[in-house]
C-alpha cells in the first residue's frame, strides 16, 4: 500500500510571519487540538478545517532562503485567478514569474514573505470544470394521513433513500476525508448505518447472526472500527452493504406486528429487556435521519454539494 502525505513542512527564518501568510492564503487555522508540548514555541502548525488537505508545519532554521524551491504548492482559487493574485500580493507575496497568456490560460508564480514560491492556477470555473452541485429537493412521501405502520415504514424508507442519494457518485478521496477531528467520514457513516440496520432488526429483534464482514470485529479494542476500516474500502462497497442490510431489515419486519417483541433483550442497565418492532422502527428512523443530517453537512463542507 502506498504512503500518504501526513504533513508538509516548510523551513523558515520567521515561522510566525510565514505561517500567518499561508493561513490567510489557504484559509487554514491553528490546530485546535494541538498541545503546547507538541511543537516548539518558535514553530507553527496549521490544518485545513475541511480535513481534505494535509497540514503545514513551519520550522525555524537559522539561515535565510538562498536558492530556488525544489518543491512548491500549486493553488487553485475558488474565484478568478487574477483576483487571487492581487489578494496574495496584498498579503505580502511578490510576483516572481508571470506565465499568464492572452487567451486566459497559464499561471502566475508568486513568493511568500520569505521567498518560498507558489503558483496560482486558474479556477475550476475558468477551466470549464463543473462547480459544486445542487442535487435539488426530494419529494416527501405521502404519509401524512396514513395508519401508523405505513407512516413509520414510509418515513424510514424515505430517509434510507436519502442517505443513498446523498452519497452516490462521491469522489472516494472526499468520501473518506475526516474533517471533524474525529474518525467521522461519509463512508464511515454509511458503513455505520449498515451495522445499525442489521444490529437492531436482523440480530436483536430477529435473533440472527452478524454478517461475515463484521462477525470477527473486536469492538472492545476498537469501538470506532467501522469508521477506521472504511478509509481503506471503496464507498461503493459501503453503499452495497447498506442496501443489503436494508433489504434484510424489511424482510424481518414483513408480516410482524408493531407490538411483537424482540428475540434478544437489551442489556443496558437503565432499561433492560425485550423491545417491540415499533421501538426498533422508531429508533432506526431517528438514527437514519440524524446521520443523514450529518451527511448533508459533511458533503457540503467537503465538495460543496447540496440538496436531496
N, C-alpha and C positions, 0 to 999 in steps of 0.2 A: 504494500500500500504506500503511495507517495506521501511525503510530508506536506504540511500546510504552513503558511506564514503565520507565526504567532505574534510577532511584534516587528515593526520597522524602527530601527534605531538610527538616530541622527546625532553625530558628534558636533558639538557646538562650543564656541568660546563663551557665549552667554545663553545658556539653555532657556532662561525665562523669556528673553527677548524673542528668540526663535519660536518657542512654544506658543507665545501669545499671537504671533503672526499666523502660524498654522491653525491655531484654534479658531481664529476669525476666518481664515481662508476656507476651512473644511467644515466648520460647524461642529468640530469635536468639543469635548468637555473634559475637565479634570475627572479622573476616575473616582466616582463617589465611594467606591468600596476599598480604596487604597489606604492602608495604614501608614502612619509616619515612618514605621520601620522598614517598609517595603522598598523605598528609594531614598537616596541621599538628599540632603537639603538643597544641594545645588543642581538637582535633576528635575525633570518634569515628565509626566506620563499622561497622555491624552487618549481617550477612547471615542469611538464612533457611537453616538447614542442610539443609532439604529441597529448596532450589533452586526452589521454586514461586513465592514471593512476592518482590517487589523489595526491595533493600537499603535501609537507613536511614542517612542521613548527618546528623550533628549538628554544626552550625557555630556558632561563637561570634559573638555580636553584643553590643554594649555596653549596649543598653537592655533592660529587663525587658519582659515581655508586658503590654500595657495594654488590649487590646481582644479581642473575641470572635473565635475562629478563623473564617476563611473556608474552611478545609479541615481535615477531621479524619478519623480512621480509625474504621471500624466493625469491631468484633471479634466473632467467633463462637467461643465456647469449646467445647472437647470435652465438658466436663461441664455440670452445671446452671448456669444464668446466675447464680443467687443466690450459689453458691459462688465463682464467678469474681469477682463484685463484691466479696465480702468479702476474697478473696485480694489483689486490686489495692489495696483500701483499706489492707490491711496492708503493702503495699509502698510506701505513701506517697501514693497517689491520694486525691482528695477527691470527694465526691458533689456535682455541680453542679446536676443536674435529674433528676427521677425520673418516667419515663413508664411505669413498670410498672403493669399493670392487674390487678384482682382475678381475671380469668379466666386469668392467666398470660402474656398477651401483653405487648407493649411492650418498652421498653429503659431502661437507666439511663445517664445522661450523667455521666462522671467527668472529672477533670482530672489530668494528671501533675504531678510536683512543681513545675513552673514554670507550670502553668495551661493547658497545651495540652489541649484537650478530646478525648475519645474516647467512643464509645458501645459498650455491652456488650449484645449481642443475645441472644436465646435460642439454645441449642444446636440442632443439627440434630435430635437426638432429641426435644427439647421442641417442635419444629415438626412432628414426624411424618415427617421425612425419613429414608430408609434410611441405616444406618450402613455401615461397611466390610463387605465381603462375604467369606465363606469359600467359595471355589469347590469345596472338597472334594477328595478324592483321585481319581486316575485309575487304573483297573485296569491292573496291569502285564501286558505281553504274555506269552503262553505260549511263551517261547523258552528256557527253562532246559535243555531236553534235546533240542534240535533240531540238525541239521547246521550247520556254520559259516556258510554263506551265509544261511540262513534266520535265524540268530541275529543276524548283523550287520545285515541289512536290517530285521529286526523291531525291533531296538533303535533304529536310526537313525530309522525311521518314528515310533516312539513319542515320541522327543524332538522330532521335527519337529512332530508333532501337539500336543505340549505347548507349544511356542512359540506356535502359533496360538491355542490355548485360553487361554493366559495373557494375551494382548493384545487379543483381540477384544472390542469393546464399550467400550474405554477412552475416556475423555474426551480430545479432541485436545489440549487445553491441558496435560493431565498427561502425555500420551504424548511431547511434545516438550520437557518440562522437563529441565534438566541439573543435577541436584543434587550432582554429584560434583566440581565444579570442573574438569571436562573436557567435551568435546563429547558424552559418552555420554548417550544417551537411549533410551527404549523404542523409539521409531520408528526411531532410528538403528541400533539393534541388529538390528531386523527387516530393514532395508534391507541392512545388512552381511551378514546370513546369506543373503539372496538372492544377493548378489555372490559369497559363498563357494561356494554350490552351483554356480553357473554357472562360476566360475573353475576349480574342481577337476574337475568332470565334463564339462561341455559344451566348455570351452575347452582346458584342459590335457590331460585324458585323451582326449577325442574329437577334439581339433583344430579345434573350431568357433570362430566369431567371437563377440565380445562382443555383448550385446543393444544395440539402438539407444540406449536411455536412458543407457547408460554408455560407449558407444564413443568419445566425444569428450572424456572427462574427462582433465584434465592432473593426473595423480597426483603428479608432482614438485612442482607448485605447491600442491596441497592434498592431502596424504596421508590426511586425515580427511574427504574430500569427502562420503562417504555420510552421515556424522553431521551435518555442517554443512548439507547440502542437505535433509535430512529435516525440518528445523524449519519449512520453508515448504510442505510437502506433506502431504496427508491421510494419516493412519495406514492407512486402508483401501487406499490405493494401495500402501503397503509390504507389506501382507498379500497383496494380489493378486500383486505381483511375486514374493513368496516362494513362494506356491502354484505359480505358473507355473515358477519355477526348479526346484522340487522335481519337478514333472512332467517337465521336461527331463532332470533327473538320472536319474530312474527309466528313462526311455526310453534313455538312454545305457547304463545298466548292464544292461538287459534283454538276455538272450542272450549276455552276455560272461561269461568265467570270471574268478574272483578273481585268477588268475595272469597274465591278459592285461596287456600293457604299454601305457603311455600313448603317444599320438602325439607330444606335446610333452615336452621334457625340463625338469626342474627346473634352474634356473641358480644355485641357492645354492652358494657356494664350498665349504661343508663337505660337501655331499652332492649333487653334480650328477648329471644323467642321468634316464632314464625311471623311472616308478614303476608299481606294479601297481594294479589295481582294488581289491585288498584294502587297500592303503595308503590310497587315496582314500576308501574307505568308512569305514575305521577313523578316519582323520583327521576326516572330517565328523561322525562320531559324537561324537568328543571335542569338536570345536568347537561343535556344536549343544548338547550337554549343558552345556558351560561357560557359554555365553551364556544358556541357559535359567535357569541358576542366577543370573546377573546380573539377568535379568528378574524372577525371584522377589523378589530383594531390592529392586530399583527399584520394583516395583509396590506392595509393602508399605510402603515408605518414602513413596511419593507419595500413595497414596489408601487405604492400609490393607488392600487386597485380598490375601488369602492363598489357598493351596490350588492344586490342579491340578499 
